[in-house]
Amino acid sequence: GAGMGKTSLLAGMIKAGYKGLGFLNQTRHRDKFRTLWIACDGSSARFKSVYEEIGLNDEMVDVIGGDIEQGLTSWKFTIPNLILLRKLIEDKNKNYGLVVFDSLKGMLSSSGYNFCDNEHSDAICQFLREIICEPFQVASVLINHLSTDGKKGSGAQRWGEAVAGNIEIKSVMDGAEENHNERKLCIWKDPIGGRKIFDY
């Protein structure tokens, strides 16, 4: 949902990945990696505030986003942008281990793909898995929002099914009041660790 801390959660993941540490409930240390953050909704200004607050830097993460000064529009799921993405991922000197698309709906707007179509979502997830992730051992995260009913992700139902993992952030309540210092992480789908729900 809006304001739940999706960007902050991923910023923490970026930092842990760069340091080679397990993230949140993970105890296994990993090889260090860098992240490529792709801002698909307007400019990258929204990510910049979290970037500065969490203490990220250009050794940890590269950002692609709309920038008027550079003449760049927001990144969309188009052939030229996918060719650029593949070239960036192929560069071993970058040491990317994670690519974040913020957000899924923004990524598909004006792309010719329908955010609400199950067949399109299956094809896009298959492409990312087989053409981007598996050949280069890179993980991808698709940031999505809750649907208007607040019970599932927005767009096609297959977005929550075709992916390897599905995570939702929820509020933590102290009685009738929301605790703004904590969140509940609901890992609904994880082929390795299984389903888990915990506060952080």
N, C-alpha and C positions, 0 to 999 in steps of 0.2 A: 504493500500500500504506500501511498504518498507519505513522505516524511518518516518512514520507518527505519532508515539508515542503510539502504542498499549500497549506496556509494561508499559510506564509511566502512561497512563490512568488507567490501572489496579492497578498499585502501589498506586495511589491516592485512588482508590476504597478500597484497602486493608486497608489503613490508616483510611479512614472514617468508615469502618466497625468495625475496632478495637476500635475506639472512640465512636461508636454508633451514628454517625452523618449522616445526609442526604448527598448524594453525588451529586456534580454539581448542577443540577436544582431541586434536590429533597429537599423538606423542612421537610418531616416527619423523625423524629429521629427513630432509630431502636435499638433493643437489640444488645449489643456488640457481635462480633464474631471474630474468627480467620480464616485465609485462609490457604489452602493447595495448593501450587504452584507446578505443575508437569511439569518439563522441558523435553519435548519429542524430542527436536532437539539438539542432541549432549550434551554438558555439560551445566551446569547452569551458566556459566561465563557471558553470555550476560545479564541474569537477575541480576547478582550480582552488576553490575555497576549502574543499576537503583535502586536496593535495597539500595545501599549506598547513592546515590544522593538524593533519596526521604526521607531517614532517617527511613527505615523499620528496624525491629529487630525481634529476634526469639520469642518474645511475641506476635507479630502480625501475623507471617507467618512461616510455615514450608515448606521446599523445598525438593522435590525429583528430582534428576537429575543424569545424568551420572557423575561418579567420578572415575578416574583411581585408585586413592589411596585407595578407598573403594571397588574397584572391581565391581563397579556398571555401567551397561550400561544404555542408555537412556530408559525411560519408554515407553512401547508400550501397545496397547490395546490387551493384551493376558490374558488368564485365570489366571495364577499365579499372574499377576499384578493387575487384577481386584479383586481377593481375598484379596490381600494386601490392596488395596484401600478401600474395604468394611470394613476390620478390623480397619483401621485408622479412618474412618468416624464413626464407631460404638463407638469409645472411647469418651464418653461424657466429659472426662476431657480435651480433646483437644478443645472442643467448636468450631468446624468448622462450618462455615456458608456459605463458598464459596470454590469451587475447581476450579482451573484454569488449563486448558490443553494447553500448549504452544509448539508446534502448532498442529492443527488438522491433517495436512498432516504428520508431524513427528510421531504423535501418531499412525497412521495407517501403516506407512512404516514397512515392514517385519512382519506384523501382520496377513496376510491372508485376510484382508479386502481391498476392492478397494475404494480408496478415490474418484473416479469418478463415483461410482455406486449409483444410487438413492435408491435402495432397501437396500443396506448396510448402507447408511446414515440414512435412516428411522429406521432400526433396532438398530443402535448404539444410536441414540437420544432417542428411546423408552427405551432402557436398562438403559441409564443414568438417565432418568426421573423416571422410575418406580422402579429401583433397588437401585439406589444411592441417588437421590435427594429427592423424595417425602417421602420415609420412615423416613429419618433423617432430613428433613426440611433444606436441603443444596442446594444452587444454584450451577450450574456449568457454566463455561464460556469456550467456544471453540474458541481459537484464530485462525483465518483464514486470508489468504492474498487475494488480488484481483487477478482475472484471468488476463491473458496476455492482454486482450482487455481493462482492467481497468474499466469495467462497472459492474461486479458482482463478488461474491466470487469465488475463484478457486475450482475445484473439482465438485462434483455432485451438480446440481441445488437445490436439496432437503436440503442441508446444510442450506440454507437461509430460507427455508420454514418449516422444521420440528421442528425448535427451537422455543422457546416461544418469544424470543426477537432477533432482528437483528440490529446491530449498525455498522455504517461505520464512519471512521475518514477521513476528507478531509482537504485540504489546505485552508487557509484564504488568500485572495489576497488584497494587497494595490495597487490598480491600476494594473500595469503589473507585479509588484514584489510580491513574496510570503512573507507573514509575518510569520517568523519562531518562533514568540513568542505566536502565537494563532493557534487554530485549530477549525474546524467546526465539531460538533458532529451531525451526521444524524441518528436519531433513526427511522429506517424504519418500525420496527414492535415492538409493545409493547402492550400486551393485557390489561394492566392496565392504563397506561398513554397516550396511543395513539401515533401517529406519531409526532415527534418534530425535529426541526433543529435549532441549536443555536451555537454560538461561545463560546469558553472557553479558 
